[in-house]
Amino acid sequence: MAKKINIRPTSSVYATYKRLSYQPWTAIAEFVDNSTQSFYDHKDELMSQKYAKGLCITIDYIEDKDGGDRIEICDDAYGMEWSDFQRAVILDKPPQNTTGRNEFGMGLKTAACWFGSLWSVESTRLNSKNKYYTEINIDELGKYRTEEIDVQEEIVSSKDHFTKIVIRNLNKKIKGSRTIGKVKELLSSTYREDIRSGYVKIYYNGNLLQFKEAPVFKEEINGQIKEWKKEIDFEIDHEGKQLKVSGFVAIRIPGSVKDAGFTLLRRGRVIIGGTEGNYRPSELFGDSNSYAWQRLYGELSMDNWPVTQAKDNFDWHNSGLEEAFIDKLKELTQDYRRKADIIRVREKINTNDLVNAAVQGLSDSGVVENANVEIIDDSEKSETPASLESDTPEFSKSESQNEPEEVVADDDCVAVEGGSHVDYSFTYKGISYLFHIILDMSSPAAHWLLVENNDKHEYTLSINMRHSFFKPLIEKKEFLPIMMKMAISLVLAEVESFMQSPDGRIDAGDIRVKMNEILDSVRKGDN
């Protein structure tokens, strides 16, 4: 049996939606909004079904060289009967319930048209025997000014319930590992509340999306463990309406430039927030170099606040509403901002990771060959040369190498774990060398680099990993491999300059020239 849907007089408008300012993840979110809202509106009925496990949403990007790439979004939510099916396709037909996530009734149409010029919708509702299918060809609608579209109707089991959307002739493609990774990451962040509930599972190309919770900072105060996380609940009176805000503020350790900041939710889904996109006004977080910028975070639910149609921001920029929100939040979080700024932490790095990161660039660039690294257990290492003994550190292996940071009172340099003595053998310009490298953590005032020639082509290097000249860089574990690579390169430049000197005397600029050559080779190799 066939039905028709009258879409007059706006058939040509569909084509304009491909110019909307969507991103792939915000467009996909429109479909997920519809699916999740359908589930929550009928949750009791759906969960009462035999073998019910909740809502499953699958998002698949299918590459097809012959038929063209396509996007398929499927769910097993409540599904649609005829009246809902018409609203899903016709413009300016909002749902009966406008208090949910799909309040504007435009998401499916706008997102589908943004992605591609040919898309279809297929759906059947629980306890209905009617399944509907229609196809929208944007190019033909605009060309022929079509006023009606055909709908295929089919009899199915009343136990079936699903909606499937297929988009072809894509205007926007989801390709590249970075884009795909961001889609998955932002979808898992946007629907964190659904994922936490255990009722909703979202798959992207067969991969179950999961949300990783931030670690909350805890400390011992007067024998009691305090967790730096507190609830927030307030209202703002705006144009005669009480706009509610509830949630929490917390401090995270370790800090994260990418993930700190506030996530703002509405009706259980994120409006502002996600990877690199959290809400961080300077009035609350200071500049990007502050500790608060990296450590302060929270989630705030703002269910009755106005949003833009794309649901990618709050509609608050022209009425002073955002300023009022920031002022209130600043008042309630000032103690947490102060605490985030005064905490001092100590990152940790394993010796093996440190050394491998340092020497990899030398090997990959071809500066050195036949490289071999051996970490010497401090308890078993040979006696250190007397000239370096005072600078030799003592270490004990960490009981747990999974803790990335350690809170300390007066020392926030990186802690090196897993051994302080490294034997590094390699071939440089046809000559075999052995460098005994000692990672000195004893004193910020000790010499940065001490070198002793033990034997022909065998040297002992003591590198002060805490030298005060390099603060605050030594607070970041990513810097230590760079410092070690610099030290090794400098010693190689000295050795080569001496070997090429006919009378054993080195010109003042020789070492600099050799150092530049080595670093330039490493740079090219890294690039």
LUMFIDREN-581894 format. One record per residue (C-alpha): residue in three letters; residue number from 1; y, x, z. Coordinates in nm, 3 decimals, always signed. Each point is the difference from the previous one (the first is absolute). Layout:
// LUMFIDREN-581894
residuo;num;yy;xx;zz
ALA;NUM;Y;X;Z
...
// end
This chain:
// LUMFIDREN-581894
residuo;num;yy;xx;zz
MET;1;+0.000;+0.000;+0.000
ALA;2;+0.350;+0.125;-0.079
LYS;3;+0.328;-0.062;+0.179
LYS;4;+0.355;+0.103;-0.077
ILE;5;+0.286;+0.125;+0.213
ASN;6;+0.354;-0.073;-0.113
ILE;7;+0.221;+0.307;+0.052
ARG;8;+0.307;-0.129;-0.185
PRO;9;+0.281;+0.105;-0.021
THR;10;-0.041;+0.347;+0.143
SER;11;-0.279;+0.157;-0.207
SER;12;+0.222;+0.284;-0.128
VAL;13;+0.096;+0.103;+0.354
TYR;14;-0.346;+0.143;+0.070
ALA;15;+0.074;+0.299;-0.222
THR;16;+0.303;+0.098;+0.206
TYR;17;-0.216;+0.080;+0.305
LYS;18;-0.128;+0.326;-0.147
ARG;19;+0.347;+0.142;+0.074
LEU;20;-0.015;-0.071;+0.373
SER;21;+0.039;+0.295;+0.237
TYR;22;-0.360;-0.002;+0.124
GLN;23;-0.216;+0.297;+0.082
PRO;24;-0.378;-0.024;-0.062
TRP;25;-0.069;-0.046;+0.372
THR;26;+0.268;-0.266;+0.051
ALA;27;-0.122;-0.193;-0.305
ILE;28;-0.363;+0.013;+0.120
ALA;29;+0.121;-0.112;+0.343
GLU;30;+0.112;-0.331;-0.154
PHE;31;-0.361;-0.082;-0.084
VAL;32;-0.123;+0.113;+0.341
ASP;33;+0.265;-0.221;+0.165
ASN;34;-0.138;-0.303;-0.180
SER;35;-0.359;+0.087;+0.089
THR;36;+0.064;+0.067;+0.367
GLN;37;+0.218;-0.308;+0.044
SER;38;-0.266;-0.218;-0.160
PHE;39;-0.250;+0.143;+0.246
TYR;40;+0.218;-0.047;+0.308
ASP;41;+0.099;-0.356;-0.100
HIS;42;-0.368;-0.097;-0.007
LYS;43;-0.151;+0.261;+0.231
ASP;44;-0.191;-0.240;+0.226
GLU;45;-0.162;-0.179;-0.292
LEU;46;-0.089;+0.322;-0.178
MET;47;-0.141;+0.171;+0.308
SER;48;-0.213;-0.303;+0.082
GLN;49;-0.199;+0.054;-0.318
LYS;50;-0.346;+0.148;+0.033
TYR;51;+0.000;+0.377;-0.043
ALA;52;+0.381;+0.012;+0.010
LYS;53;+0.132;+0.353;+0.057
GLY;54;+0.369;-0.050;-0.061
LEU;55;+0.215;+0.072;-0.304
CYS;56;-0.090;+0.256;-0.264
ILE;57;+0.261;+0.107;-0.258
THR;58;-0.095;+0.236;-0.282
ILE;59;+0.259;+0.173;-0.217
ASP;60;-0.139;+0.185;-0.300
TYR;61;+0.181;+0.200;-0.263
ILE;62;-0.240;+0.025;-0.293
GLU;63;+0.059;+0.259;-0.271
ASP;64;-0.124;-0.112;-0.340
LYS;65;+0.077;+0.208;-0.307
ASP;66;-0.125;-0.271;-0.236
GLY;67;+0.128;-0.323;+0.153
GLY;68;+0.292;+0.146;+0.190
ASP;69;+0.042;+0.054;+0.372
ARG;70;+0.003;-0.303;+0.226
ILE;71;+0.057;-0.092;+0.364
GLU;72;-0.227;-0.244;+0.183
ILE;73;+0.083;-0.154;+0.339
CYS;74;-0.266;-0.218;+0.161
ASP;75;-0.023;-0.172;+0.338
ASP;76;-0.233;-0.239;+0.178
ALA;77;+0.276;-0.190;+0.180
TYR;78;+0.030;-0.380;-0.006
GLY;79;+0.072;-0.023;-0.374
MET;80;+0.207;-0.258;-0.188
GLU;81;-0.034;-0.361;-0.105
TRP;82;+0.199;-0.147;-0.288
SER;83;+0.336;-0.044;+0.174
ASP;84;-0.005;+0.352;+0.145
PHE;85;-0.120;+0.143;-0.330
GLN;86;+0.298;-0.152;-0.181
ARG;87;+0.241;+0.142;+0.257
ALA;88;-0.153;+0.344;-0.042
VAL;89;+0.093;+0.000;-0.370
ILE;90;+0.319;-0.207;-0.030
LEU;91;+0.332;+0.165;+0.081
ASP;92;+0.215;-0.129;+0.284
LYS;93;-0.290;-0.176;+0.172
PRO;94;-0.013;+0.131;+0.359
PRO;95;-0.304;-0.081;+0.215
GLN;96;+0.004;-0.292;+0.240
ASN;97;-0.012;+0.242;+0.294
THR;98;+0.302;+0.232;-0.026
THR;99;-0.048;+0.160;+0.342
GLY;100;-0.267;+0.239;-0.123
ARG;101;-0.002;+0.317;-0.204
ASN;102;+0.024;-0.174;-0.338
GLU;103;+0.305;-0.207;+0.091
PHE;104;+0.183;+0.034;-0.334
GLY;105;-0.297;-0.093;-0.219
MET;106;+0.098;+0.260;-0.258
GLY;107;-0.214;+0.302;+0.089
LEU;108;-0.302;-0.057;-0.221
LYS;109;+0.210;-0.074;-0.308
THR;110;+0.253;+0.280;+0.041
ALA;111;-0.253;+0.268;+0.094
ALA;112;-0.244;-0.093;-0.278
CYS;113;+0.277;-0.001;-0.263
TRP;114;+0.131;+0.333;+0.131
PHE;115;-0.341;+0.161;-0.040
GLY;116;-0.098;-0.144;-0.338
SER;117;+0.076;-0.249;-0.276
LEU;118;-0.339;-0.173;+0.007
TRP;119;-0.147;-0.130;+0.324
SER;120;-0.240;-0.265;+0.117
VAL;121;-0.067;-0.194;+0.320
GLU;122;-0.335;-0.146;+0.099
SER;123;-0.063;-0.187;+0.325
THR;124;-0.207;-0.259;+0.183
ARG;125;+0.057;-0.137;+0.348
LEU;126;-0.253;-0.030;+0.280
ASN;127;-0.166;-0.348;-0.002
SER;128;+0.126;-0.070;-0.351
LYS;129;-0.220;-0.003;-0.308
ASN;130;+0.288;+0.076;-0.236
LYS;131;+0.070;+0.349;-0.130
TYR;132;+0.313;+0.065;-0.205
TYR;133;+0.084;+0.278;-0.243
THR;134;+0.315;+0.066;-0.199
GLU;135;+0.147;+0.287;-0.195
ILE;136;+0.368;+0.089;-0.035
ASN;137;+0.108;+0.195;-0.307
ILE;138;+0.361;+0.101;+0.065
ASP;139;+0.068;+0.114;-0.355
GLU;140;-0.121;-0.328;-0.149
LEU;141;+0.192;-0.209;+0.253
GLY;142;+0.323;+0.167;-0.103
LYS;143;-0.077;+0.000;-0.372
TYR;144;-0.112;-0.361;-0.038
ARG;145;+0.197;-0.157;+0.289
THR;146;-0.324;-0.151;+0.123
GLU;147;+0.047;-0.291;+0.240
GLU;148;-0.360;-0.046;+0.107
ILE;149;-0.289;+0.230;+0.081
ASP;150;-0.367;-0.090;-0.013
VAL;151;-0.218;-0.006;+0.312
GLN;152;-0.377;+0.008;-0.016
GLU;153;-0.177;-0.207;+0.264
GLU;154;-0.362;+0.056;+0.101
ILE;155;-0.238;-0.154;+0.256
VAL;156;-0.127;+0.251;+0.258
SER;157;-0.163;-0.002;+0.343
SER;158;+0.214;-0.142;+0.280
LYS;159;-0.093;+0.304;+0.208
ASP;160;+0.185;+0.232;-0.237
HIS;161;+0.351;+0.108;+0.091
PHE;162;+0.195;+0.282;-0.166
THR;163;+0.297;+0.098;-0.213
LYS;164;-0.013;+0.263;-0.271
ILE;165;+0.297;+0.141;-0.189
VAL;166;-0.043;+0.227;-0.302
ILE;167;+0.297;+0.178;-0.160
ARG;168;-0.020;+0.158;-0.345
ASN;169;+0.242;+0.151;-0.256
LEU;170;+0.145;+0.202;+0.283
ASN;171;+0.367;+0.089;+0.013
LYS;172;-0.059;+0.209;+0.313
LYS;173;-0.307;+0.214;+0.055
ILE;174;-0.135;+0.139;+0.326
LYS;175;-0.105;+0.352;-0.084
GLY;176;+0.022;+0.342;+0.157
SER;177;-0.146;+0.100;+0.336
ARG;178;+0.339;-0.006;+0.172
THR;179;+0.082;-0.355;-0.115
ILE;180;-0.348;-0.129;+0.081
GLY;181;+0.011;+0.166;+0.341
LYS;182;+0.337;-0.152;+0.075
VAL;183;-0.117;-0.347;-0.105
LYS;184;-0.296;+0.020;+0.237
GLU;185;+0.202;+0.152;+0.283
LEU;186;+0.284;-0.252;-0.020
LEU;187;-0.230;-0.301;-0.034
SER;188;-0.193;+0.108;+0.309
SER;189;+0.330;+0.044;+0.184
THR;190;+0.147;-0.330;-0.121
TYR;191;-0.303;-0.200;+0.111
ARG;192;-0.075;+0.196;+0.319
GLU;193;+0.005;-0.317;+0.210
ASP;194;-0.259;-0.165;-0.223
ILE;195;-0.218;+0.311;+0.003
ARG;196;+0.027;+0.027;+0.380
SER;197;-0.107;-0.361;+0.040
GLY;198;-0.342;+0.073;-0.147
TYR;199;+0.017;-0.320;-0.206
VAL;200;+0.142;+0.156;-0.317
LYS;201;-0.150;+0.271;-0.217
ILE;202;+0.193;+0.138;-0.297
TYR;203;-0.167;+0.221;-0.259
TYR;204;+0.173;+0.206;-0.267
ASN;205;-0.238;+0.116;-0.275
GLY;206;-0.288;-0.040;+0.243
ASN;207;+0.165;+0.191;+0.286
LEU;208;+0.054;-0.190;+0.324
LEU;209;+0.360;+0.040;+0.115
GLN;210;+0.045;+0.109;+0.360
PHE;211;+0.307;+0.056;+0.214
LYS;212;+0.028;+0.309;+0.217
GLU;213;+0.171;-0.061;+0.333
ALA;214;+0.260;+0.249;+0.122
PRO;215;-0.084;+0.206;+0.312
VAL;216;+0.213;-0.104;+0.299
PHE;217;+0.143;+0.276;+0.221
LYS;218;-0.135;+0.002;+0.354
GLU;219;+0.100;+0.221;+0.293
GLU;220;-0.081;+0.035;+0.366
ILE;221;+0.280;-0.094;+0.239
ASN;222;-0.061;+0.023;+0.377
GLY;223;-0.373;-0.014;-0.054
GLN;224;+0.019;-0.307;-0.226
ILE;225;-0.050;-0.010;-0.377
LYS;226;+0.300;-0.156;-0.174
GLU;227;-0.037;-0.125;-0.354
TRP;228;+0.329;+0.009;-0.185
LYS;229;-0.026;-0.342;-0.158
LYS;230;+0.186;-0.313;+0.107
GLU;231;+0.039;-0.357;-0.117
ILE;232;+0.325;-0.123;-0.155
ASP;233;+0.110;-0.363;-0.012
PHE;234;+0.350;-0.127;-0.082
GLU;235;+0.198;-0.251;-0.206
ILE;236;+0.313;+0.022;-0.211
ASP;237;+0.225;-0.301;-0.041
HIS;238;+0.098;-0.011;-0.366
GLU;239;+0.176;-0.286;-0.174
GLY;240;-0.129;-0.249;+0.257
LYS;241;-0.360;+0.118;-0.021
GLN;242;-0.196;+0.201;+0.255
LEU;243;-0.174;+0.282;-0.185
LYS;244;-0.290;+0.135;+0.207
VAL;245;-0.125;+0.358;+0.018
SER;246;-0.316;+0.105;+0.183
GLY;247;-0.220;+0.308;-0.008
PHE;248;-0.003;+0.347;+0.148
VAL;249;+0.164;+0.340;-0.006
ALA;250;-0.200;+0.317;+0.067
ILE;251;+0.000;+0.377;-0.028
ARG;252;-0.260;+0.169;-0.216
ILE;253;-0.145;+0.347;+0.050
PRO;254;-0.041;+0.175;-0.235
GLY;255;+0.324;-0.086;-0.173
SER;256;+0.003;-0.102;-0.364
VAL;257;+0.295;+0.010;-0.236
LYS;258;-0.191;-0.234;-0.231
ASP;259;-0.133;-0.257;+0.246
ALA;260;+0.255;-0.023;+0.283
GLY;261;+0.257;-0.280;+0.011
PHE;262;-0.013;-0.376;+0.045
THR;263;-0.222;-0.229;-0.204
LEU;264;+0.155;-0.344;-0.039
LEU;265;-0.243;-0.289;-0.051
ARG;266;+0.043;-0.366;-0.080
ARG;267;-0.274;-0.258;+0.031
GLY;268;-0.262;+0.269;+0.051
ARG;269;+0.080;+0.219;-0.299
VAL;270;+0.229;+0.300;-0.036
ILE;271;+0.340;-0.054;-0.161
ILE;272;+0.150;+0.345;+0.066
GLY;273;-0.224;+0.295;+0.074
GLY;274;-0.302;+0.194;-0.107
THR;275;-0.041;+0.359;-0.106
GLU;276;+0.340;+0.169;-0.035
GLY;277;+0.170;-0.339;+0.013
ASN;278;+0.035;-0.088;+0.369
TYR;279;+0.327;-0.129;+0.139
ARG;280;+0.202;+0.290;+0.146
PRO;281;+0.372;-0.073;+0.029
SER;282;+0.195;+0.310;+0.109
GLU;283;+0.151;-0.194;+0.292
LEU;284;-0.349;-0.008;+0.155
PHE;285;-0.169;+0.313;-0.130
GLY;286;+0.276;+0.251;-0.065
ASP;287;-0.036;+0.234;-0.296
SER;288;-0.324;+0.105;-0.166
ASN;289;-0.021;+0.319;+0.207
SER;290;-0.013;-0.182;+0.334
TYR;291;-0.314;-0.040;+0.206
ALA;292;+0.063;-0.375;+0.023
TRP;293;-0.018;-0.016;-0.381
GLN;294;-0.354;+0.137;+0.014
ARG;295;-0.131;-0.157;+0.322
LEU;296;+0.155;-0.341;+0.061
TYR;297;-0.184;-0.291;-0.157
GLY;298;-0.080;-0.366;+0.053
GLU;299;-0.089;-0.333;-0.152
LEU;300;+0.229;-0.302;+0.016
SER;301;-0.089;-0.355;-0.106
MET;302;+0.292;-0.201;-0.140
ASP;303;-0.167;-0.320;-0.113
ASN;304;+0.306;-0.222;-0.048
TRP;305;+0.232;+0.257;-0.154
PRO;306;+0.114;-0.050;-0.363
VAL;307;-0.156;+0.220;-0.267
THR;308;+0.060;+0.072;-0.367
GLN;309;-0.214;-0.181;-0.255
ALA;310;-0.208;+0.314;-0.067
LYS;311;-0.057;+0.027;+0.377
ASP;312;+0.084;+0.370;-0.012
ASN;313;+0.303;-0.022;+0.228
PHE;314;+0.183;-0.226;+0.242
ASP;315;+0.296;-0.199;-0.131
TRP;316;+0.246;+0.136;+0.255
HIS;317;+0.240;+0.237;-0.173
ASN;318;+0.307;-0.217;-0.054
SER;319;+0.032;-0.186;+0.328
GLY;320;+0.000;+0.264;+0.271
LEU;321;-0.352;-0.101;+0.098
GLU;322;-0.151;+0.346;-0.043
GLU;323;+0.276;+0.156;+0.209
ALA;324;-0.067;-0.246;+0.283
PHE;325;-0.371;+0.077;-0.024
ILE;326;+0.061;+0.376;+0.023
ASP;327;+0.239;-0.036;+0.295
LYS;328;-0.253;-0.200;+0.200
LEU;329;-0.286;+0.230;-0.088
LYS;330;+0.207;+0.304;+0.093
GLU;331;+0.065;-0.147;+0.343
LEU;332;-0.371;-0.070;+0.063
THR;333;-0.137;+0.332;-0.127
GLN;334;+0.247;+0.257;+0.128
ASP;335;-0.238;+0.127;+0.273
TYR;336;-0.271;+0.055;-0.260
ARG;337;+0.238;+0.181;-0.234
ARG;338;+0.103;+0.235;+0.280
LYS;339;-0.362;+0.064;+0.094
ALA;340;-0.100;+0.067;-0.361
ASP;341;+0.271;+0.265;-0.022
ILE;342;-0.094;+0.193;+0.314
ILE;343;-0.378;+0.018;-0.042
ARG;344;-0.112;+0.345;-0.102
VAL;345;-0.334;+0.031;-0.169
ARG;346;-0.219;+0.282;-0.110
GLU;347;-0.185;-0.032;-0.325
LYS;348;-0.339;+0.167;-0.036
ILE;349;-0.157;+0.182;-0.291
ASN;350;-0.345;+0.150;-0.033
THR;351;-0.011;+0.371;-0.085
ASN;352;-0.231;-0.062;-0.292
ASP;353;+0.238;-0.259;-0.153
LEU;354;+0.299;+0.227;+0.063
VAL;355;-0.148;+0.310;-0.162
ASN;356;-0.158;-0.181;-0.294
ALA;357;+0.330;-0.173;-0.078
ALA;358;+0.180;+0.336;+0.019
VAL;359;-0.232;+0.201;-0.224
GLN;360;-0.086;-0.273;-0.250
GLY;361;+0.325;+0.048;-0.191
LEU;362;-0.061;+0.373;-0.028
SER;363;-0.347;-0.061;-0.144
ASP;364;+0.085;-0.295;-0.224
SER;365;+0.291;+0.187;-0.157
GLY;366;-0.219;+0.302;-0.074
VAL;367;+0.203;+0.236;+0.219
VAL;368;-0.317;+0.089;+0.192
GLU;369;-0.367;-0.028;-0.096
ASN;370;-0.335;-0.010;+0.179
ALA;371;+0.165;-0.137;+0.313
ASN;372;-0.208;-0.058;+0.311
VAL;373;+0.117;-0.135;+0.336
GLU;374;-0.183;+0.040;+0.330
ILE;375;+0.124;-0.152;+0.324
ILE;376;-0.090;+0.228;+0.293
ASP;377;-0.086;-0.167;+0.330
ASP;378;+0.254;+0.125;+0.254
SER;379;-0.271;+0.052;+0.259
GLU;380;-0.193;+0.230;-0.234
LYS;381;+0.272;+0.185;-0.191
SER;382;+0.030;+0.374;+0.013
GLU;383;+0.256;+0.176;+0.214
THR;384;+0.352;-0.026;-0.138
PRO;385;+0.186;+0.323;-0.084
ALA;386;+0.208;+0.117;+0.297
SER;387;+0.325;-0.025;-0.192
LEU;388;-0.052;-0.374;-0.044
GLU;389;-0.173;-0.084;+0.328
SER;390;+0.305;-0.145;+0.173
ASP;391;+0.055;-0.241;-0.288
THR;392;-0.358;-0.127;-0.019
PRO;393;-0.033;-0.364;+0.109
GLU;394;-0.285;-0.153;+0.195
PHE;395;-0.142;-0.339;-0.104
SER;396;-0.265;-0.238;+0.113
LYS;397;-0.148;-0.246;-0.244
SER;398;+0.131;-0.355;+0.028
GLU;399;-0.244;-0.253;+0.138
SER;400;+0.118;-0.241;-0.263
GLN;401;+0.144;+0.095;-0.335
ASN;402;+0.065;-0.360;-0.095
GLU;403;+0.322;-0.030;+0.199
PRO;404;+0.281;+0.091;-0.240
GLU;405;+0.272;+0.049;+0.260
GLU;406;+0.031;+0.095;+0.363
VAL;407;+0.296;-0.105;+0.215
VAL;408;+0.148;+0.300;+0.180
ALA;409;+0.297;+0.057;+0.225
ASP;410;+0.160;+0.313;-0.143
ASP;411;-0.190;+0.124;-0.304
ASP;412;-0.014;-0.193;-0.325
CYS;413;-0.134;+0.266;-0.236
VAL;414;-0.327;-0.061;-0.180
ALA;415;-0.318;+0.077;+0.196
VAL;416;-0.255;+0.201;-0.198
GLU;417;-0.359;-0.078;+0.094
GLY;418;-0.332;+0.148;-0.102
GLY;419;+0.069;+0.374;+0.025
SER;420;+0.295;+0.241;-0.026
HIS;421;-0.170;+0.284;-0.188
VAL;422;-0.071;-0.022;-0.374
ASP;423;-0.161;+0.249;-0.236
TYR;424;+0.133;-0.044;-0.353
SER;425;-0.162;+0.212;-0.273
PHE;426;+0.111;-0.011;-0.362
THR;427;+0.063;+0.200;-0.316
TYR;428;+0.358;+0.068;-0.106
LYS;429;+0.061;+0.175;-0.334
GLY;430;-0.350;+0.143;+0.000
ILE;431;+0.006;+0.130;+0.358
SER;432;-0.199;-0.158;+0.283
TYR;433;+0.192;-0.068;+0.320
LEU;434;-0.085;-0.120;+0.349
PHE;435;+0.274;-0.161;+0.210
HIS;436;-0.070;-0.066;+0.368
ILE;437;+0.248;-0.279;+0.073
ILE;438;+0.094;-0.083;+0.358
LEU;439;+0.180;-0.330;+0.063
ASP;440;+0.235;+0.088;+0.283
MET;441;+0.107;-0.299;+0.215
SER;442;+0.101;+0.199;+0.308
SER;443;+0.379;+0.012;-0.014
PRO;444;+0.286;-0.131;-0.218
ALA;445;+0.181;+0.331;+0.066
ALA;446;-0.275;+0.230;-0.130
HIS;447;+0.031;+0.168;-0.341
TRP;448;-0.068;-0.234;-0.288
LEU;449;-0.231;+0.238;-0.190
LEU;450;-0.173;+0.320;+0.114
VAL;451;-0.220;+0.200;-0.239
GLU;452;-0.239;+0.286;+0.070
ASN;453;-0.192;+0.201;-0.261
ASN;454;-0.350;+0.030;+0.153
ASP;455;-0.166;+0.171;-0.293
LYS;456;+0.040;+0.032;-0.373
HIS;457;+0.074;-0.352;-0.132
GLU;458;-0.068;-0.150;+0.343
TYR;459;+0.289;-0.141;+0.203
THR;460;+0.062;-0.200;+0.315
LEU;461;+0.275;-0.261;-0.021
SER;462;+0.134;-0.171;+0.312
ILE;463;+0.206;-0.304;-0.097
ASN;464;+0.213;-0.168;+0.266
MET;465;-0.056;-0.371;-0.073
ARG;466;+0.254;-0.096;+0.269
HIS;467;+0.293;+0.220;-0.100
SER;468;+0.320;-0.172;+0.111
PHE;469;+0.177;+0.084;-0.329
PHE;470;-0.218;-0.255;-0.177
LYS;471;+0.074;-0.297;+0.229
PRO;472;-0.015;-0.289;-0.066
LEU;473;-0.236;+0.075;-0.293
ILE;474;-0.274;+0.125;+0.234
GLU;475;-0.015;-0.351;+0.148
LYS;476;-0.164;-0.117;-0.323
LYS;477;-0.355;+0.107;-0.077
GLU;478;+0.071;-0.005;-0.374
PHE;479;+0.231;+0.301;+0.042
LEU;480;-0.249;+0.240;+0.161
PRO;481;-0.205;+0.061;-0.319
ILE;482;+0.325;+0.075;-0.184
MET;483;+0.101;+0.253;+0.264
MET;484;-0.343;+0.168;-0.014
LYS;485;+0.012;+0.012;-0.380
MET;486;+0.342;+0.165;+0.020
ALA;487;-0.129;+0.262;+0.246
ILE;488;-0.302;+0.087;-0.218
SER;489;+0.221;+0.023;-0.309
LEU;490;+0.246;+0.226;+0.179
VAL;491;-0.272;+0.241;+0.111
LEU;492;-0.144;+0.009;-0.354
ALA;493;+0.348;+0.078;-0.134
GLU;494;+0.035;+0.286;+0.250
VAL;495;-0.345;+0.141;-0.080
GLU;496;+0.049;-0.014;-0.375
SER;497;+0.349;+0.151;+0.019
PHE;498;-0.132;+0.292;+0.204
MET;499;-0.296;+0.057;-0.232
GLN;500;+0.225;+0.016;-0.305
SER;501;+0.240;+0.247;+0.159
PRO;502;-0.067;+0.351;-0.134
ASP;503;+0.138;+0.178;+0.306
GLY;504;-0.081;-0.255;+0.275
ARG;505;+0.361;-0.115;+0.019
ILE;506;+0.083;-0.363;-0.077
ASP;507;+0.329;-0.109;-0.151
ALA;508;+0.181;-0.264;+0.206
GLY;509;-0.042;-0.261;-0.273
ASP;510;-0.364;+0.068;-0.094
ILE;511;-0.153;-0.227;+0.263
ARG;512;+0.237;-0.284;-0.089
VAL;513;-0.090;+0.030;-0.369
LYS;514;-0.374;-0.003;+0.071
MET;515;+0.044;-0.290;+0.243
ASN;516;+0.182;-0.200;-0.267
GLU;517;-0.277;+0.069;-0.250
ILE;518;-0.272;-0.116;+0.239
LEU;519;+0.186;-0.313;+0.110
ASP;520;+0.081;-0.091;-0.359
SER;521;-0.369;+0.025;-0.093
VAL;522;-0.096;-0.219;+0.297
ARG;523;+0.271;-0.251;-0.088
LYS;524;-0.122;-0.031;-0.357
GLY;525;-0.357;-0.037;+0.122
ASP;526;+0.098;-0.274;+0.248
ASN;527;+0.189;-0.188;-0.271
// end
